[in-house]
Amino acid sequence: MKNCLGQSFGLLWRRLLKGAVVAVALLSIMGSGSLSPTFAQSRPFSLAISAFPAGAPSLPFLVGMARPELFARHGLELREKDIVPSLGGGEVMRNLALGKLDFGVGSTVAAVSAFQAGVPIQVIGSYGGGSIMWIVPVSSPIRSLKDAKGKKIAITSPTGTTRAAAALALQAIGLVGQAELIVAGSASASWAAVKRGAIDIAWANNLSATPLILSGEARSIGTISDYEPNFPDDFIIAGIPLIQKSPEVVRNFLKAYREIIDFIGKNPDVAVKVYAKAAKVDEAVARHAISFINMKNFFDMEIKVNYLRTTQDAMRHTELLKSQFGEWKELINQEFLPGGVPRHTIPEKIPFGK
């Protein structure tokens, strides 16, 4: 009896050992790229992002969570509990300053301001511009920002993308200092303030504006691209501790991001469903909102010198910067951009534009 038990145990042990060898072989194959890595292998990463989940920059991360294999192929995992939604770029930078987050997506102005304040971050990618717009009630006499003299315009925060966009737009039409920029928070809070008469012009993004415009409640009076086509919505940011300790994580993060953008381009219906569910809107609204996004330009990650110039100009117009920013080379890191994304020579200082 004892011998039989010993033989049975030995057989079981050999089977387990054989299974372990097979598992190791499979993991080896996965590492070579023939198979996707398992979720158990994937490293979770944390992310602070403004206007999540409704803002256009949220789309790749929403799809990445809905299709976790897209991150897993690069050894990464994004969990909802690891996303820190933020009202604006300033809050993104404050979250990064705590040193507990890996990446951030937030306003270009906030990134420069944080770097100046000593927050250990670097810009590793960029979003193209165009998703910021301004809306008014359909009954409003305001037809464009040219009618904004003496009016109140909503912004998210003092260092957010919306303040920078409003400042540049007002500068372009010669109304600097002639309209009041009021901190109102999110797009929905901005519209609520307009409805109760506290503010004249609300800021909006493609998703928040779509149902209001389709229902006939609101009217668009322009986007930032109408006034400044070279203003980026946000920077993609990494903490310097992560860059120094785990550069492969940063590189794989951008590779996965690039793959997700390609996936969205080939599977727009999937993106619509994911976006609609996250933002709690009808799919028709989500589809209409996504149609405003130029996928190729908005998500290309390219860090153009003109983006830096308009960021600097916006900071000057809002009195956040009195002289040229002199640390562009230290702030911008193009080392991790995937192949095919153009890299540019970044000067230490950039002349002011307009």
Secondary structure, DSSP 8 states (H G I E B T S, - for coil): -HHHHHHHHHHHHHHHHHHHHHHHHHHHHHHTTSS---GGG-EE--EEEETTTTSGGGHHHHHHHHSTHHHHTTTEE--GGGEEEESSHHHHHHHHHTT--SEEEE-HHHHHHHHHTT--EEEEEE--S---EEEEETT-S--SGGG-TT-EEEES-TTSHHHHHHHHHHHHTT-TTSSEEEE--SHHHHHHHHHTTS-SBEEE-HHHHHHHHHTTSEEEEEEHHHH-TT--S-EEEEEHHHHHH-HHHHHHHHHHHHHHHHHHHH-HHHHHHHHHHHHT--HHHHHHHHTT--HHHHT-----HHHHHHHHHHHHHTTS-SS----HHHHB--TT--TTS------S------
